[in-house]
Amino acid sequence: MKFKVRKLAVLVLSAMCINAYGQRLRADLAFDGLFDNREFKNDMLPQTIYGMRVMPQIGIDYRKHSLVAGLSKVWEFGSDQTIDPDVIMYYQYGGEKWTTMFGAIPRKNLQRQLPDAFLYDSIAFFDATIGGTVIQYHGRLFQSELYCNWFSRQSYTKREAFRIVWDGYVGNGVIGGGWFTAMTHFANTMQHNHALYEKFQINPYLTFDLSKGQASDFRLKADAGVLFTINNCRAYDFWYNPIGFLGDLQLGWKMFDIKSTVYAGGPQMQYLDDPEAGLEFHRNDPFYNHSFYNKTELGIKFISDENVELGFRWNVHFTPGSPVHNQQLITLKYRIGVIKNLNNPQ
């Protein structure tokens, strides 16, 4: 790990020594604190996640080109396991509407974060970077992005695993629509002693948003769509194709908000209990492996500005044949950035 850090420092210093004409130096720091107490029942795992994540970055911009380097480090309080920091290092080319990134890229650079039905929030906290390529388009009425996240390189002990995601949104007013699609490939090790799993997910949806263009403190937003999944294990030669309704309703006023999400349909995670696959393959919230699921969130933001956000949420989860699950979260986000023109440091 020390070698990786030294190598990263050499690359950053080398980049800073390049001809500074017309270049800008930028530095960013992101800090996330999380207390997540999950009082889950029956088939859902109760646990408490308490920790913090720090992501310092430094970059050089030259015209439409950028080179950024940094680290993402997670500390989980009370754990005797050391979590090695992940290296952030990516090249970015950005025009007026098109942006391309290649390397180890922070998830926060995405136009849209994947919903829980595609990516478990705890995985996103501990695995905050994407290894691969991101292509984004941003227009006035249409936005879209396509990216590949290669999250496991094949070895004698590790599987080859990657996910390709395509998402987008159309509209900039009260009514709009969008989609999320993801293809997950969970292949073999070099020993070829495991089954190969594949999953394809698609979630087209319509949005009704009264908050757009309104100066009022009142917020109202509703999404309604379909969640369709194809699960396959080549060892069994069996295709499982669950489909269901997925929608949510969000209400907010000033510092308070409430959100209710409903899924009704076939259980989405056929191989969740398979030791060969499990959550490592599926990567989405296990609550979606029920025929009905409702998540109601009550939230309050004590501080919310461009740099700091501090909030509390109480989540209540309902699944068939189970006592009510509940969850308490305290989240802290701190962001700061500095940009300096290297051609005119004054």
C-alpha positions in Angstrom: 0.0 0.0 0.0 2.9 2.4 0.8 4.2 1.8 -2.8 0.8 2.8 -4.2 0.7 6.0 -2.2 4.3 6.9 -3.3 3.6 6.1 -6.9 0.5 8.3 -6.7 2.5 11.2 -5.2 5.1 11.0 -7.9 2.5 11.1 -10.7 0.8 14.2 -9.1 4.1 16.0 -8.7 5.1 15.2 -12.2 1.9 16.5 -13.6 2.3 19.8 -11.6 5.7 20.3 -13.1 4.4 20.3 -16.7 4.3 23.7 -18.4 1.7 25.6 -16.5 0.7 28.0 -19.3 -3.1 28.1 -19.6 -3.6 25.6 -16.9 -5.6 25.6 -13.7 -4.9 23.7 -10.5 -7.9 22.5 -8.5 -8.1 20.8 -5.2 -11.3 19.1 -3.7 -12.0 17.5 -0.4 -15.1 15.4 0.3 -15.9 14.1 3.8 -18.8 11.7 4.6 -19.9 10.6 8.0 -22.4 7.8 8.5 -24.3 6.3 11.4 -26.7 3.6 10.1 -28.5 1.4 12.6 -30.5 -1.3 10.8 -33.0 -3.1 13.1 -34.0 -5.6 10.5 -36.0 -8.8 11.1 -36.3 -12.4 9.7 -34.4 -12.8 6.4 -32.9 -9.3 6.5 -29.5 -8.9 8.3 -29.5 -6.5 11.3 -26.3 -4.5 11.6 -24.9 -1.1 12.4 -22.5 0.8 10.1 -20.7 3.6 11.8 -17.8 5.3 10.1 -16.5 8.0 7.8 -15.0 8.4 4.3 -12.5 11.0 3.2 -11.8 11.7 -0.5 -9.1 14.3 -1.2 -8.4 15.1 -4.8 -6.0 17.3 -6.8 -6.2 18.0 -10.5 -4.9 20.0 -13.4 -7.2 21.5 -16.1 -5.9 22.5 -19.5 -8.6 23.7 -21.9 -11.0 20.8 -22.2 -8.6 18.3 -20.6 -8.2 17.4 -17.0 -6.0 14.9 -15.0 -7.1 14.2 -11.4 -5.5 12.1 -8.7 -6.5 11.4 -5.1 -7.6 8.8 -2.6 -10.8 7.4 -1.1 -10.3 6.1 2.5 -13.0 4.5 4.7 -12.7 4.1 8.5 -15.4 1.9 10.1 -15.4 2.6 13.8 -14.9 -0.4 16.1 -13.7 -2.7 13.3 -10.4 -4.6 13.7 -10.1 -4.9 9.9 -8.0 -2.3 8.1 -9.7 -1.0 4.9 -7.0 -0.1 2.3 -7.6 3.3 0.5 -8.7 3.2 -3.1 -6.7 5.2 -5.6 -8.5 7.9 -7.6 -6.8 8.6 -10.9 -8.6 9.6 -14.1 -8.4 11.6 -17.3 -11.4 13.7 -18.3 -12.2 15.4 -21.6 -15.2 17.7 -21.4 -16.9 19.8 -24.1 -20.1 21.8 -23.9 -22.4 18.8 -24.0 -20.1 15.7 -24.0 -17.8 14.5 -21.2 -15.6 11.4 -21.2 -13.7 10.0 -18.2 -11.3 7.1 -18.0 -9.6 5.6 -14.9 -10.6 5.2 -11.3 -13.5 7.7 -11.1 -15.6 8.8 -8.0 -19.2 7.9 -8.2 -20.2 11.4 -7.4 -19.0 12.4 -10.9 -22.0 10.5 -12.4 -25.0 12.5 -13.6 -27.4 10.1 -11.8 -26.7 7.8 -8.9 -28.2 4.3 -9.2 -31.3 3.7 -7.1 -31.4 1.0 -4.4 -33.0 -1.5 -6.8 -29.7 -1.4 -8.7 -27.0 -0.6 -6.1 -27.1 -1.2 -2.3 -26.3 2.0 -0.5 -23.8 0.3 1.8 -21.9 -1.0 -1.2 -21.8 2.6 -2.7 -20.4 3.9 0.6 -17.5 1.4 0.9 -16.9 1.2 -2.9 -17.0 4.9 -3.9 -15.2 4.7 -7.2 -15.8 3.3 -10.7 -13.0 1.5 -12.5 -13.4 2.0 -16.2 -14.9 4.5 -18.6 -17.7 7.0 -18.4 -19.4 8.8 -21.3 -21.9 11.6 -20.6 -24.2 13.8 -22.7 -25.9 16.8 -21.1 -28.4 18.8 -23.1 -31.3 21.1 -22.1 -34.0 18.5 -22.7 -32.0 15.3 -22.7 -29.2 13.8 -20.5 -27.7 10.4 -20.7 -24.6 8.5 -19.6 -23.0 5.1 -20.4 -20.3 3.6 -18.2 -18.5 0.3 -17.5 -17.4 -0.5 -13.9 -14.8 -3.3 -13.8 -15.0 -4.1 -10.1 -13.2 -7.4 -10.0 -10.2 -8.6 -12.0 -9.9 -12.3 -12.7 -7.3 -14.2 -10.7 -6.9 -17.7 -9.3 -9.0 -16.7 -6.3 -11.2 -13.8 -7.7 -13.8 -13.8 -10.3 -13.9 -11.5 -13.3 -16.8 -9.2 -12.7 -18.1 -6.0 -14.3 -21.2 -3.9 -14.7 -22.3 -1.8 -17.7 -24.8 0.9 -17.0 -26.8 3.1 -19.3 -29.2 5.8 -17.8 -30.9 8.9 -19.1 -33.6 11.5 -18.6 -35.9 13.4 -21.0 -37.6 16.7 -20.0 -36.9 19.8 -17.9 -40.4 20.7 -16.7 -43.1 19.3 -14.6 -43.4 16.1 -16.6 -40.5 14.0 -17.7 -39.2 10.4 -18.0 -36.1 8.4 -17.8 -34.5 5.0 -17.5 -31.9 2.9 -15.7 -30.4 -0.2 -17.3 -27.6 -2.4 -16.0 -25.9 -5.6 -17.2 -23.8 -7.4 -14.5 -21.4 -10.1 -15.6 -20.1 -12.4 -12.8 -17.6 -14.8 -14.5 -15.1 -17.4 -13.4 -11.8 -17.5 -11.7 -8.7 -18.7 -13.6 -9.3 -22.1 -12.0 -12.7 -22.4 -13.8 -14.3 -24.0 -10.7 -17.3 -21.7 -10.4 -20.6 -21.1 -12.3 -21.1 -18.0 -14.4 -23.9 -15.7 -13.5 -25.4 -12.8 -15.5 -28.1 -10.2 -14.8 -29.8 -7.6 -16.9 -32.0 -4.9 -15.3 -34.2 -2.2 -16.9 -36.3 0.4 -15.1 -38.1 2.9 -17.4 -40.1 5.5 -15.4 -42.2 8.7 -15.7 -41.7 11.7 -13.4 -44.1 14.3 -12.2 -42.2 17.1 -10.4 -43.9 20.2 -9.1 -40.7 21.4 -7.6 -39.2 22.3 -11.0 -39.0 26.1 -11.5 -40.9 26.9 -8.2 -39.6 29.4 -5.7 -41.8 27.8 -2.9 -40.4 25.8 -0.1 -42.9 23.1 -0.8 -41.7 20.1 -2.9 -43.7 17.4 -4.6 -42.3 14.7 -6.8 -43.6 11.3 -8.0 -42.0 8.6 -10.1 -43.7 5.5 -11.5 -42.3 2.8 -13.7 -41.5 -0.9 -14.2 -38.6 -2.9 -12.9 -37.7 -5.9 -15.1 -34.8 -8.3 -14.5 -33.3 -11.3 -16.3 -31.2 -13.6 -14.0 -29.2 -16.4 -15.5 -26.9 -19.1 -14.2 -25.2 -21.0 -17.0 -24.7 -24.1 -14.8 -28.4 -24.5 -14.4 -29.4 -23.2 -17.9 -32.4 -21.5 -16.3 -33.6 -17.9 -17.0 -35.6 -16.2 -14.2 -37.5 -13.1 -15.4 -39.2 -11.2 -12.6 -41.2 -8.0 -13.4 -42.9 -5.5 -11.1 -44.1 -2.0 -10.4 -41.7 0.4 -8.9 -42.7 3.9 -7.8 -42.1 6.5 -5.2 -43.7 9.7 -3.8 -41.7 12.5 -2.3 -43.1 15.4 -0.2 -41.0 18.2 1.3 -41.3 21.5 3.1 -38.2 23.5 4.0 -36.0 21.2 6.2 -38.5 18.4 6.4 -39.3 15.6 3.8 -41.0 12.3 3.5 -40.6 9.7 0.8 -42.4 6.4 0.2 -41.1 3.8 -2.2 -43.2 0.8 -3.3 -42.2 -2.3 -5.2 -44.8 -5.0 -6.1 -44.0 -8.0 -8.4 -41.7 -11.0 -8.6 -38.7 -11.3 -6.2 -35.8 -9.7 -8.1 -32.7 -11.6 -6.7 -33.0 -15.3 -7.7 -29.5 -16.2 -6.6 -29.3 -14.2 -3.4 -29.1 -17.3 -1.2 -26.7 -19.1 -3.6 -23.2 -19.1 -1.9 -21.7 -19.0 -5.4 -23.4 -15.6 -6.1 -25.2 -13.8 -3.3 -25.0 -10.1 -2.7 -21.5 -9.9 -4.3 -23.2 -10.7 -7.6 -26.5 -8.9 -7.3 -25.2 -5.7 -5.6 -28.6 -4.2 -5.0 -30.8 -3.8 -1.9 -31.9 -7.3 -0.6 -35.3 -5.9 0.2 -36.1 -6.2 -3.5 -36.1 -10.0 -3.2 -39.6 -9.8 -1.8 -42.9 -9.9 -3.8 -43.9 -6.6 -2.0 -41.8 -4.0 -0.4 -42.5 -0.5 1.0 -39.9 1.9 2.4 -41.1 5.0 4.1 -38.5 7.6 5.0 -38.9 10.6 7.3 -36.1 13.1 7.1 -34.9 16.4 8.5 -31.9 18.4 7.4 -30.4 20.5 10.2 -27.8 22.1 7.9 -28.0 22.2 4.1 -25.9 24.5 1.9 -23.3 24.1 -0.9 -20.6 22.9 1.5 -22.2 21.2 4.4 -25.2 18.9 4.8 -26.2 17.3 8.1 -29.4 15.2 8.4 -31.3 12.5 10.2 -33.6 9.9 8.7 -35.9 7.3 10.1 -36.7 4.6 7.6 -39.5 2.0 8.1 -39.5 -1.1 5.9 -42.5 -3.3 5.2 -42.3 -6.9 3.7 -44.8 -9.7 3.6 -45.0 -12.0 6.7 -42.4 -10.1 8.7 -42.5 -7.6 11.6 -41.8 -4.0 10.7 -38.1 -3.3 10.0 -36.8 0.1 11.1 -33.6 2.0 10.5 -32.1 5.2 11.9 -29.5 7.2 9.9 -27.4 10.2 10.7 -25.4 11.5 7.7 -22.8 14.3 7.4 -21.5 15.6 4.1 -18.8 18.2 3.7 -17.5 19.5 0.4 -14.9 22.1 -0.4 -13.0 23.0 -3.6 -10.3 25.5 -4.6 -9.4 26.5 -8.2 -6.2 28.5 -9.0 -5.1 29.7 -12.4 -1.4 28.6 -12.7 -0.7 31.2 -15.3 -1.8 34.0 -12.9 -1.5 32.6 -9.3 -2.3 36.0 -7.9 
